[in-house]
Amino acid sequence: MITKQKGDIAEQAVILQALRLGWGVCKPVGDRLPYDLVFDIDGCLLKIQVKSAWFDDSRGNYVVDNRRTKTNRRAMVRENYCLTDFDFAIIYLDTLHVFYIMPVADFIGYGSEIHLVEADKRQRKPKSASFREAWQLLQTALVAGTLPDQRSPTPSIL
């Protein structure tokens, strides 16, 4: 399966889960924006970046690249995200149908890759474990008002 197809599957899985939770979902036209979806939760809008993780056989865990990949006919360029690009990243593990929900600061705080450990027999839980199926983080951030105000002022119409 090609990378774009995996991304499409991940997006559709996230959309379906958000709809099951009773949230509105908007999908921007094109892929030029640094986010893939917008959730409407009780009238508040959240920008969502969706990522699909792959299984690394050599390490026995799932991996996701936390950088943006831009491609054209000549080259593939990876760039780091910044705090204002989106509000939450949702990482999808297709083979397990598991989601990790991370605030943008946590998502970009890792190196270029995030490793997600799904093994039960570990002495210590990895940092990423607290984000597993943590859908409540989206509502908690809205209620607590912990999201930075990223909205630009409405332009005046002449």
C-alpha positions as MATLAB code, in Angstrom:
seq = 'MITKQKGDIAEQAVILQALRLGWGVCKPVGDRLPYDLVFDIDGCLLKIQVKSAWFDDSRGNYVVDNRRTKTNRRAMVRENYCLTDFDFAIIYLDTLHVFYIMPVADFIGYGSEIHLVEADKRQRKPKSASFREAWQLLQTALVAGTLPDQRSPTPSIL';
ca = [
       0.000    0.000    0.000;
       1.402    3.429   -0.895;
       1.935    6.222    1.636;
      -0.854    8.467    0.302;
      -3.316    5.591    0.502;
      -2.334    4.878    4.121;
      -2.870    8.554    4.904;
      -6.314    8.492    3.286;
      -7.287    5.431    5.336;
      -6.063    7.108    8.533;
      -8.044   10.279    7.763;
     -11.224    8.319    7.135;
     -10.769    6.344   10.373;
     -10.323    9.597   12.323;
     -13.381   11.165   10.651;
     -15.507    8.126   11.497;
     -14.371    8.155   15.139;
     -15.080   11.900   15.478;
     -18.564   11.407   14.030;
     -19.179    8.559   16.488;
     -18.260   10.982   19.283;
     -20.889   13.417   17.992;
     -18.467   16.028   16.651;
     -18.705   17.923   13.390;
     -15.912   17.366   10.878;
     -14.742   19.681    8.094;
     -12.152   18.766    5.479;
     -10.180   21.548    3.783;
     -10.005   21.575   -0.003;
      -6.560   20.535   -1.258;
      -3.526   19.623    0.820;
      -1.692   22.933    1.114;
      -2.660   23.593    4.736;
      -0.631   22.231    7.673;
      -3.718   20.423    9.019;
      -5.970   17.761    7.524;
      -9.284   18.213    9.326;
     -11.217   20.638   11.484;
     -13.362   19.330   14.337;
     -16.374   21.287   15.565;
     -16.799   20.373   19.219;
     -19.642   22.265   20.891;
     -19.164   25.198   18.520;
     -15.383   25.407   18.998;
     -13.082   24.580   16.104;
      -9.882   22.527   16.400;
      -7.317   22.005   13.635;
      -6.284   18.354   13.380;
      -3.206   16.839   11.711;
      -3.636   13.121   10.931;
      -0.682   10.741   10.725;
      -0.490    7.038    9.942;
       2.050    4.959   11.882;
       3.922    1.957   10.505;
       5.297   -1.074   12.318;
       9.094   -1.269   12.600;
       9.917   -4.989   12.763;
      13.487   -4.395   13.937;
      12.370   -2.419   17.001;
       9.031   -4.072   17.622;
       7.102   -0.813   17.832;
       5.098    1.613   15.716;
       6.735    4.705   14.239;
       5.405    7.960   12.856;
       7.337   10.826   11.281;
       6.359   14.055   13.010;
       7.461   16.285   10.153;
       5.572   17.657    7.180;
       6.436   16.115    3.828;
       6.089   18.258    0.732;
       6.554   16.719   -2.675;
       6.633   17.881   -6.237;
       7.908   16.295   -9.419;
      11.541   16.985   -8.536;
      12.007   16.528   -4.815;
      10.612   15.510   -1.458;
      11.211   18.006    1.343;
      10.578   17.442    5.046;
       9.905   20.406    7.320;
       9.201   20.657   11.024;
       5.769   21.754   12.161;
       5.343   24.737   14.478;
       2.918   25.409   17.344;
       0.477   27.384   15.212;
       0.142   24.800   12.421;
      -2.559   22.744   14.175;
      -4.029   22.087   17.625;
      -3.791   18.284   17.878;
      -2.160   15.441   15.978;
      -4.017   12.159   15.762;
      -1.853    9.143   14.968;
      -3.580    6.059   13.619;
      -2.291    2.486   13.952;
      -4.237    0.763   11.186;
      -3.427   -2.855   12.060;
      -4.675   -2.361   15.637;
      -7.317    0.315   14.940;
      -5.798    2.426   17.743;
      -5.517    6.214   17.928;
      -3.017    8.414   19.756;
      -4.212   11.984   20.368;
      -1.402   14.495   21.033;
      -1.457   18.244   21.585;
       0.736   19.996   19.025;
       3.400   20.936   21.624;
       3.872   17.284   22.586;
       3.827   16.107   18.970;
       6.533   18.509   17.793;
       8.505   18.042   21.022;
       9.796   14.661   19.869;
      12.713   14.275   17.456;
      11.893   13.500   13.839;
      10.128   10.256   14.785;
       7.714    9.186   17.495;
       7.896    5.567   18.643;
       4.690    4.051   19.990;
       5.037    0.903   22.067;
       2.030   -1.400   22.122;
       3.643   -4.245   24.113;
       1.935   -5.137   27.396;
       5.021   -6.526   29.116;
       7.114   -3.452   29.877;
       8.439   -2.299   33.217;
       7.837    1.358   32.397;
       5.163    2.891   30.234;
       6.586    5.193   27.546;
       5.614    8.866   27.543;
       3.427    8.278   24.504;
       1.198    5.826   26.424;
      -0.713    8.707   28.047;
      -1.955    9.765   24.584;
      -3.392    6.358   23.624;
      -7.125    6.770   22.875;
      -7.017   10.106   24.751;
      -9.963   11.679   22.898;
     -10.925   13.520   26.080;
      -7.862   15.766   25.633;
      -9.642   17.650   22.855;
     -12.634   18.536   25.024;
     -10.466   19.184   28.086;
      -8.341   21.687   26.151;
     -11.468   23.530   25.010;
     -13.023   23.631   28.494;
      -9.766   24.655   30.176;
      -9.026   27.247   27.503;
      -5.480   25.928   27.156;
      -5.345   26.296   23.389;
      -3.377   29.312   22.224;
      -5.492   31.852   20.382;
      -4.337   31.091   16.869;
      -7.119   32.791   14.991;
      -6.131   35.781   12.937;
      -8.395   38.816   13.087;
     -11.267   38.813   10.622;
     -10.288   40.913    7.619;
     -12.503   43.906    6.985;
     -14.482   43.910    3.787;
     -14.272   47.149    1.817;
];
